[in-house]
Amino acid sequence: MNKQKLLSLLPSVDEILKSKKGSQWQEIYPRRYVLKAIREIIEEKRQAILRDELKEISIEAMLPDIEHRVERLSSFSLKPVINATGVVVHTNLGRSVLSEEILENVKRVACGYSNLEYDLEKGERGKRYWHVQMLLNEITGAESSLIVNNNAAAVFVCLSALAKGKEVIVSRGELVEIGGSFRVPDVMASSGAILREVGTTNKTHLYDYENAINEDTGLLLKVHQSNFRTIGFTKLVGIEELVNLGRTYNIPVMFDLGSGCLMDLRPYGIYVEPTVHEIIKSGCDIVTFSGDKLLGGPQGGIIVGRSELIEKIAKNPLMRAVRIDKLTLSAFEAVLMHYLDEEKAKKEIPTLRMLLQDINEIRARAKKIATRLHREIKDDVAKIEIVEDSSQSGGGALPEVEFKTFVITIKPENLSVNHLQERLRHGNPPVIVRIKEDNIILDVRTVRDIEIKPLVKVVSEALL
Ligand SMILES: *Cc1c(COP(=O)(O)O)cnc(C)c1O
């Protein structure tokens, strides 16, 4: 058939809309997407005819393509994925996972009206932060607290409220970039505070801070190095020493802790840094940390410290721009409630549970998944094994701690690992994995029990 003839046989949008499938689609999907999908597929066929790639045309043959397109257009863009990387606080995969119980509280508050900013005792306007202040003070030992949108906002608003137009002394070893464009010097500049850097990349002494103090000094700032470490010939000034210096000169001391650990992990063999409670106890005036890193809550930036300074921060006009909503607040209240009892926190907060998981539990899960994969996948399709490995906590937290884990290695026989990784990423649900030495690695530390079945399905289908 010649091109002209083929082109004249292309159906119109109307014809397809009036077909049985066409009317079904209009009941299920938004009409604008049905129209868009039909138009796009007709156009693609037209182009294919012009390129001599299509030798016949029929409505029937076009319907599956259109259906596929309209399904894709109408499906959610933000959707669950299976995290088989073993990185517990994975920023690209949404950081901390919230439990059903925590979400129950969000639902309870969000599906109706609430006393968000209403004081039920006095019958007058209340403050939204009241709902979590007592909990935060209880857990961290701080006099007062606030929660803003994220830790970046927390640092920003603190600097602006406490040191605008004044000098803030920071060690050159702590002028870090966290990723996602959070760089200490840039945050400082846009907050209106003046960065006064002291020391060198590898060594900063207490006298470096002391020599830099003058009548314009507004704050002594310590920043957690998060996901990097300087090793070898190094020195950083500890928070206690800095607090003593601040006291001597009557200058407040702030610590951007980044991840921030609320629970003592030493009993579990993990110790790299003091808890927020210990830092407050050392006399630090303001501490900021993330809500969705090690803490295991929703996105947020927590500010704890001395009441007088917290009040000053609360009054800053920026607070209105970075305030959290009731969904976040109710999730925080539920998460923080768990921290009142550490045994409970360890069980009920998914981030902590995944990090502190017993190695035998991980091994058992790996075995269960591997057994099912062996049942579905023939030996000549892929080689599947269980091996010992280590996982990372992620989120710039505890980078030097290696968490012992068990992973499933998959070596495909008729497919490159990169191709298999891509197929897994396009699975339903998508499965996100690591590649190591020409093997696909499934680290089951971060795979939930309810995800085992879909994981096995997606992996088996990807290898077909
Ligand atoms: C992660 C981190 C931040 C940014 O926190 P977000 O909650 O992601 O905004 C700031 N400072 C340090 C030291 C961090 O580790």
The ligand as an ORCA input file, in Angstrom:
! r2SCAN-3c Opt
* xyz 0 1
  C      21.348     17.286     56.356
  C      21.995     18.469     56.916
  C      21.421     19.736     56.758
  C      20.165     19.945     55.977
  O      19.079     19.339     56.612
  P      17.688     19.165     55.814
  O      16.760     18.638     56.838
  O      17.971     18.232     54.698
  O      17.303     20.508     55.327
  C      22.061     20.816     57.318
  N      23.205     20.681     58.006
  C      23.801     19.464     58.180
  C      25.081     19.395     58.952
  C      23.206     18.325     57.642
  O      23.777     17.133     57.801
*
